[in-house]
């Protein structure tokens, strides 16, 4: 079965899609070509219509004229419909309904923004997208490839180098320095220290740290090296403080026994503190910390010391010079590393990326938890993000020039709309043929030998 012109036009449109990322001149060429095709078809049916007046009269010529006439009507109607979208057509009564895109640019932008917000960035759509594509598995598969991990490292290196170039600007450095001074100036040092100590000691958190410290000290006290150190210290003390007794007494024996007694006593004390949550030394530590927090909050002397520290951090020339030298040295080393093809930073980022990929690939539960967390994030933040994107789209469209907007839209969708003109010409001709057949049914029946 032979394809109709309507099918051929649709197939051409599908086979030659307009690439939205192609250059504007490419769009213009495709639009001009599509217009030539539609206009050429219109001129062809006009020529056929005119030609029928030079042919001998007859039923076939009348049928051809009716088809050409209906095709012209369809072509002109669709030309008007397509053209009215992009430009003003000065016809009585209908001109105010033309140039539709330029006239309604702001409303179209608002509708587009709402459509993107409600249909693309809404929480159910984003959650469904996450469930459909399993981003945790995709990330694991991507990161486990060494080439991708290396690419990640190089890109992070480039970003770091760009950030470094930005920070090296003199004005930006001055701005950052002033920002740091301002930030320090707003800190109440003594009260901030009180808040930090309060957080560290809340509900006895510091006691867990003390337990770990006691365990480490006990291990250290029990080692032979510690006993030898204590014994040697006792010998040096006897020689320095009691030289005569040192010569008369068995110093090595005494130091050994003394070291054993001292380390045993210390070990016993550490064990007692560790095993007794209400030990007096623990309570003494709690009391000392509580008193210190209270002094940091309310003691004018501590407040004065905090002011001194803050002023020192803000204005001390030597400290500023020292920090500046540290920063310059760090910046120089970082720049040298980033300039190297085998940058250490890039290698470390690549290694971390590959490790993350392997960890995700080997832990299904971790991937599930990550996907669930992404779904929660999407559901939580989607409304705010969607609204921000919609506002950006609407505001951007409002800033566009109306005529230029219409031109850009025509460049991008105009070639496809020209096929409406072609299809209108073909469909109009077919409708003309059907109507001619209905209105001349008796004559056609007689012409074909019927009756």
C-alpha positions as CSV (number, residue, x, y, z in Angstrom):
1,X,0.0,0.0,0.0
2,X,1.4,3.4,-1.0
3,X,1.9,5.9,1.8
4,X,-0.2,9.1,1.6
5,X,1.4,12.5,1.4
6,X,0.0,13.1,5.0
7,X,1.9,10.0,6.2
8,X,5.0,11.1,4.3
9,X,5.0,14.5,5.9
10,X,4.6,13.1,9.4
11,X,7.4,10.6,8.7
12,X,9.7,13.4,7.5
13,X,9.0,15.4,10.7
14,X,9.8,12.4,12.9
15,X,12.9,11.5,10.9
16,X,14.4,14.9,11.1
17,X,13.8,16.3,14.6
18,X,15.0,19.8,15.4
19,X,17.9,19.5,17.8
20,X,17.3,22.1,20.6
21,X,21.0,22.3,21.2
22,X,22.0,23.0,17.5
23,X,23.1,26.5,16.5
24,X,20.5,29.2,15.7
25,X,21.5,29.3,12.0
26,X,20.8,25.6,11.8
27,X,17.3,26.3,13.2
28,X,16.8,29.1,10.7
29,X,17.8,26.9,7.7
30,X,15.4,24.1,8.8
31,X,12.6,26.6,9.2
32,X,13.2,28.2,5.8
33,X,13.3,24.7,4.2
34,X,10.0,23.7,5.8
35,X,8.4,26.9,4.7
36,X,9.5,26.4,1.1
37,X,8.0,22.9,1.1
38,X,4.6,24.1,2.5
39,X,4.5,27.1,0.2
40,X,5.6,25.1,-2.8
41,X,2.7,22.6,-2.2
42,X,0.3,25.6,-1.9
43,X,1.6,27.1,-5.2
44,X,1.3,23.7,-6.8
45,X,-2.4,23.3,-6.0
46,X,-3.0,27.0,-7.1
47,X,-1.4,26.1,-10.4
48,X,-3.6,23.0,-10.7
49,X,-6.7,25.1,-9.9
50,X,-5.8,27.7,-12.6
51,X,-5.0,24.9,-15.1
52,X,-8.5,23.5,-14.8
53,X,-9.9,26.6,-16.5
54,X,-7.9,25.9,-19.6
55,X,-8.9,22.2,-19.9
56,X,-12.0,21.0,-21.7
57,X,-15.0,21.0,-19.4
58,X,-15.9,17.7,-17.9
59,X,-16.7,15.7,-14.8
60,X,-13.0,14.8,-14.2
61,X,-11.9,18.4,-14.6
62,X,-14.6,19.6,-12.3
63,X,-13.5,17.1,-9.7
64,X,-9.9,18.2,-10.0
65,X,-10.9,21.8,-9.7
66,X,-12.9,21.0,-6.5
67,X,-10.0,19.1,-5.0
68,X,-7.5,21.9,-5.8
69,X,-10.0,24.5,-4.4
70,X,-10.5,22.7,-1.1
71,X,-6.7,22.1,-0.9
72,X,-6.1,25.9,-1.3
73,X,-8.7,26.6,1.4
74,X,-7.1,24.1,3.8
75,X,-3.6,25.4,3.1
76,X,-4.5,29.1,3.5
77,X,-6.5,28.4,6.7
78,X,-3.5,26.5,8.3
79,X,-1.1,29.2,7.0
80,X,-3.1,31.7,8.9
81,X,-3.3,29.5,12.0
82,X,0.5,29.0,12.1
83,X,1.4,32.5,11.2
84,X,-0.9,34.0,13.7
85,X,1.1,32.4,16.5
86,X,4.3,34.4,15.6
87,X,3.3,37.7,13.9
88,X,0.5,40.2,13.5
89,X,-1.7,39.7,10.4
90,X,-3.6,42.9,9.5
91,X,-7.0,41.5,8.7
92,X,-10.2,43.1,9.8
93,X,-11.9,41.6,12.9
94,X,-9.2,39.0,13.4
95,X,-6.0,40.9,13.7
96,X,-6.3,41.3,17.4
97,X,-6.2,37.5,17.7
98,X,-2.9,37.2,15.9
99,X,0.7,37.6,17.2
100,X,-0.4,35.3,20.0
101,X,3.0,34.4,21.5
102,X,4.3,38.0,21.7
103,X,1.0,39.3,23.1
104,X,0.7,36.5,25.7
105,X,4.4,36.1,26.5
106,X,4.1,36.7,30.3
107,X,1.0,34.4,30.6
108,X,2.8,31.7,28.6
109,X,5.8,32.0,30.9
110,X,3.6,31.7,34.0
111,X,1.8,28.7,32.6
112,X,5.2,27.1,31.6
113,X,6.6,27.7,35.1
114,X,3.5,26.2,36.7
115,X,3.6,23.2,34.4
116,X,7.3,22.5,35.2
117,X,6.6,23.0,38.9
118,X,3.5,20.7,39.1
119,X,4.4,18.0,36.5
120,X,8.2,17.7,36.6
121,X,9.5,18.9,40.0
122,X,6.6,17.7,42.2
123,X,7.5,15.3,45.0
124,X,5.6,12.3,43.7
125,X,7.3,12.6,40.3
126,X,10.8,12.9,41.8
127,X,10.2,10.0,44.2
128,X,8.9,7.9,41.4
129,X,12.0,8.8,39.3
130,X,14.3,7.7,42.2
131,X,12.4,4.4,42.6
132,X,12.5,3.8,38.8
133,X,16.2,4.4,38.3
134,X,17.8,3.3,41.6
135,X,20.4,6.1,41.7
136,X,22.4,4.4,44.4
137,X,23.2,1.5,42.1
138,X,23.8,3.8,39.2
139,X,26.3,5.8,41.3
140,X,28.0,2.6,42.5
141,X,28.3,1.3,39.0
142,X,29.7,4.6,37.7
143,X,32.2,5.1,40.5
144,X,33.6,1.6,40.4
145,X,34.9,2.2,36.9
146,X,38.5,3.5,37.3
147,X,38.1,6.0,34.4
148,X,35.1,7.6,36.0
149,X,36.8,7.8,39.4
150,X,39.8,9.5,37.8
151,X,37.4,11.9,35.9
152,X,35.8,12.8,39.2
153,X,39.2,13.5,40.7
154,X,40.2,15.7,37.8
155,X,37.0,17.7,37.9
156,X,37.3,18.3,41.6
157,X,40.9,19.4,41.0
158,X,39.7,21.9,38.4
159,X,37.0,23.2,40.7
160,X,39.6,23.6,43.5
161,X,41.9,25.5,41.1
162,X,39.1,27.8,40.0
163,X,38.2,28.5,43.6
164,X,41.9,29.2,44.3
165,X,42.1,31.6,41.4
166,X,39.0,33.4,42.8
167,X,40.3,33.7,46.3
168,X,43.6,35.0,45.0
169,X,41.9,38.2,43.8
170,X,43.1,41.1,46.0
171,X,39.6,42.5,46.5
172,X,38.2,39.1,47.4
173,X,41.0,38.5,49.9
174,X,40.3,41.9,51.5
175,X,36.6,41.1,51.6
176,X,37.3,37.7,53.3
177,X,39.7,39.2,55.8
178,X,37.1,41.9,56.8
179,X,34.4,39.2,57.0
180,X,36.6,37.1,59.3
181,X,37.3,40.1,61.5
182,X,33.6,41.0,61.6
183,X,32.7,37.4,62.5
184,X,35.3,37.3,65.3
185,X,34.0,40.7,66.5
186,X,30.5,39.2,66.9
187,X,31.7,36.3,69.1
188,X,31.3,36.4,72.8
189,X,34.4,34.3,73.6
190,X,33.7,33.5,77.2
191,X,30.0,32.7,76.7
192,X,30.9,30.7,73.6
193,X,33.4,28.6,75.6
194,X,30.7,28.1,78.2
195,X,28.3,26.8,75.6
196,X,30.9,24.5,74.2
197,X,31.8,23.1,77.6
198,X,28.1,22.8,78.4
199,X,27.5,20.7,75.3
200,X,30.6,18.5,75.9
201,X,29.5,17.8,79.5
202,X,25.7,17.5,79.0
203,X,24.3,14.4,80.6
204,X,27.8,13.3,81.6
205,X,29.3,13.0,78.1
206,X,32.7,14.0,79.5
207,X,32.6,11.0,81.8
208,X,32.8,8.6,78.8
209,X,35.8,10.5,77.7
210,X,37.3,10.2,81.2
211,X,36.7,6.5,81.1
212,X,38.6,6.1,77.9
213,X,41.4,8.3,79.2
214,X,41.6,6.2,82.4
215,X,41.8,3.0,80.4
216,X,44.6,4.3,78.3
217,X,46.5,5.5,81.4
218,X,46.1,2.2,83.2
219,X,47.5,0.4,80.1
220,X,50.4,2.7,80.1
221,X,51.1,2.4,83.8
222,X,51.3,-1.4,83.6
223,X,54.0,-1.5,80.9
224,X,57.6,-2.3,81.9
225,X,58.8,0.8,80.2
226,X,56.7,2.9,82.6
227,X,58.2,1.1,85.6
228,X,61.7,1.5,84.3
229,X,61.0,5.2,83.8
230,X,59.7,5.6,87.4
231,X,62.7,3.7,88.8
232,X,65.2,5.8,86.9
233,X,63.4,8.9,88.0
234,X,63.8,7.8,91.7
235,X,67.5,7.1,91.2
236,X,68.0,10.5,89.7
237,X,66.0,12.1,92.6
238,X,68.1,10.3,95.2
239,X,71.3,11.3,93.6
240,X,70.2,15.0,93.4
241,X,68.5,15.4,96.7
242,X,70.3,12.8,99.0
243,X,73.7,12.1,97.6
244,X,75.0,10.5,100.8
245,X,72.1,8.2,101.3
246,X,72.4,7.2,97.6
247,X,75.9,6.0,98.2
248,X,75.0,4.0,101.3
249,X,71.7,2.5,100.3
250,X,71.0,-0.1,97.6
251,X,69.6,2.4,95.2
252,X,68.7,0.1,92.4
253,X,66.7,-2.2,94.7
254,X,65.0,0.7,96.4
255,X,64.1,2.3,93.0
256,X,62.8,-1.0,91.7
257,X,60.6,-1.5,94.8
258,X,59.6,2.1,94.8
259,X,58.6,2.0,91.1
260,X,56.6,-1.1,91.7
261,X,54.8,0.5,94.6
262,X,54.1,3.7,92.8
263,X,52.8,2.2,89.6
264,X,50.7,-0.3,91.7
265,X,49.2,2.6,93.7
266,X,48.5,4.6,90.5
267,X,47.0,1.6,88.8
268,X,44.8,0.9,91.9
269,X,43.6,4.5,91.9
270,X,42.8,4.5,88.2
271,X,40.9,1.3,88.6
272,X,38.9,2.6,91.5
273,X,38.0,5.8,89.6
274,X,37.0,3.8,86.6
275,X,34.8,1.3,88.5
276,X,33.0,3.9,90.7
277,X,30.7,6.3,88.9
278,X,30.3,8.3,92.1
279,X,34.0,8.5,92.9
280,X,35.1,11.7,94.6
281,X,37.5,12.6,91.9
282,X,34.7,12.3,89.3
283,X,32.5,14.5,91.4
284,X,35.4,16.9,91.9
285,X,35.8,17.1,88.1
286,X,32.0,17.7,87.6
287,X,32.1,20.5,90.2
288,X,35.2,22.1,88.6
289,X,33.6,22.1,85.2
290,X,30.3,23.4,86.5
291,X,32.1,26.3,88.3
292,X,34.1,27.1,85.2
293,X,31.0,27.2,83.0
294,X,29.3,29.5,85.5
295,X,32.3,31.8,85.6
296,X,32.5,31.9,81.8
297,X,28.9,32.9,81.7
298,X,28.7,35.5,84.5
299,X,32.2,36.5,85.8
300,X,33.2,40.0,84.6
301,X,36.9,39.0,84.8
302,X,36.4,36.1,82.4
303,X,34.4,38.3,80.1
304,X,37.3,40.8,80.2
305,X,39.7,38.0,79.3
306,X,37.4,37.0,76.5
307,X,37.4,40.5,75.1
308,X,41.2,40.5,75.2
309,X,41.4,37.2,73.3
310,X,38.9,38.5,70.7
311,X,40.9,41.7,70.3
312,X,44.1,39.7,69.9
313,X,42.5,37.5,67.2
314,X,41.2,40.6,65.4
315,X,44.1,43.0,65.5
316,X,47.4,41.4,66.5
317,X,49.8,42.1,63.7
318,X,52.1,39.1,64.4
319,X,49.2,36.7,64.5
320,X,47.9,38.1,61.2
321,X,51.3,37.8,59.6
322,X,51.6,34.3,60.8
323,X,48.2,33.3,59.5
324,X,48.9,35.0,56.2
325,X,52.2,33.1,55.8
326,X,50.4,29.8,56.6
327,X,47.8,30.6,54.0
328,X,50.3,31.6,51.3
329,X,52.3,28.5,51.9
330,X,49.2,26.3,51.7
331,X,48.0,28.1,48.6
332,X,51.4,27.7,46.9
333,X,51.5,24.0,47.7
334,X,48.0,23.4,46.6
335,X,48.6,25.3,43.3
336,X,51.7,23.3,42.7
337,X,49.8,20.0,43.3
338,X,46.9,21.0,41.1
339,X,49.2,22.0,38.3
340,X,50.7,18.5,38.3
341,X,49.0,15.9,36.0
342,X,49.3,13.4,38.8
343,X,47.8,15.7,41.4
344,X,47.7,14.2,44.8
345,X,44.4,15.8,45.5
346,X,42.9,14.4,42.3
347,X,44.3,10.9,43.2
348,X,42.8,11.1,46.7
349,X,39.4,12.2,45.4
350,X,39.5,9.4,42.8
351,X,40.5,6.8,45.4
352,X,37.7,8.0,47.7
353,X,35.2,7.9,44.8
354,X,36.2,4.4,43.9
355,X,36.1,3.2,47.5
356,X,32.6,4.7,47.8
357,X,31.5,2.9,44.6
358,X,32.8,-0.4,45.8
359,X,31.2,0.1,49.2
360,X,27.8,0.8,47.6
361,X,28.2,-2.1,45.1
362,X,28.9,-4.6,47.9
363,X,26.3,-3.5,50.4
364,X,22.7,-3.8,49.2
365,X,21.3,-2.6,52.5
366,X,23.4,0.6,52.2
367,X,22.0,1.2,48.7
368,X,18.5,0.8,49.9
369,X,19.0,3.2,52.8
370,X,20.6,5.7,50.4
371,X,17.7,5.6,48.0
372,X,15.2,5.9,50.9
373,X,17.1,8.9,52.2
374,X,17.1,10.4,48.7
375,X,13.3,9.9,48.5
376,X,12.8,11.6,51.8
377,X,15.0,14.5,50.7
378,X,13.1,14.8,47.5
379,X,9.7,14.8,49.3
380,X,10.9,17.3,51.8
381,X,12.7,19.8,49.5
382,X,10.8,19.4,46.3
383,X,8.1,22.0,47.0
384,X,10.6,24.7,47.8
385,X,12.9,23.9,44.9
386,X,10.0,23.6,42.5
387,X,8.7,27.0,43.5
388,X,12.1,28.6,43.1
389,X,12.6,27.1,39.7
390,X,9.1,28.2,38.6
391,X,9.7,31.7,39.8
392,X,13.0,31.7,37.9
393,X,11.3,30.6,34.7
394,X,8.5,33.1,35.0
395,X,10.9,36.0,35.8
396,X,13.2,35.0,33.0
397,X,10.4,34.9,30.4
398,X,9.1,38.3,31.6
399,X,12.5,39.8,30.9
400,X,12.6,38.6,27.3
401,X,11.7,40.9,24.4
402,X,8.2,39.9,23.1
403,X,9.2,39.9,19.4
404,X,12.4,38.1,20.0
405,X,10.6,35.5,22.1
406,X,8.2,34.8,19.3
407,X,11.1,34.5,16.9
408,X,13.0,32.0,19.1
409,X,9.9,29.9,19.6
410,X,9.3,29.9,15.8
411,X,12.9,28.9,15.2
412,X,12.5,25.9,17.5
413,X,9.0,24.6,16.7
414,X,8.3,26.4,13.4
415,X,9.6,23.6,11.2
416,X,7.2,21.1,12.8
417,X,4.3,23.6,12.5
418,X,5.0,23.9,8.7
419,X,3.9,20.3,8.4
420,X,0.5,21.5,9.7
421,X,0.3,23.6,6.5
422,X,1.3,20.6,4.4
423,X,-1.2,18.3,6.1
424,X,-3.9,21.0,5.9
425,X,-3.3,21.1,2.1
426,X,-3.6,17.4,1.7
427,X,-6.5,16.9,4.1
428,X,-8.3,19.9,2.5
429,X,-7.9,18.2,-1.0
430,X,-9.2,14.9,0.4
431,X,-12.2,16.6,2.0
432,X,-12.9,18.4,-1.4
433,X,-12.8,15.1,-3.2
434,X,-15.2,13.5,-0.7
435,X,-17.6,16.5,-0.9
436,X,-17.5,16.5,-4.7
437,X,-18.2,12.8,-4.7
438,X,-21.3,13.3,-2.4
439,X,-22.6,16.3,-4.4
440,X,-22.1,14.6,-7.8
441,X,-22.9,11.1,-6.8
442,X,-25.7,10.7,-9.4
443,X,-23.5,12.0,-12.2
444,X,-20.6,9.8,-11.1
445,X,-22.9,6.8,-11.0
446,X,-24.1,7.4,-14.5
447,X,-20.6,8.1,-15.8
448,X,-19.5,4.7,-14.5
449,X,-22.3,2.9,-16.3
450,X,-24.6,2.6,-13.4
451,X,-28.4,2.6,-13.9
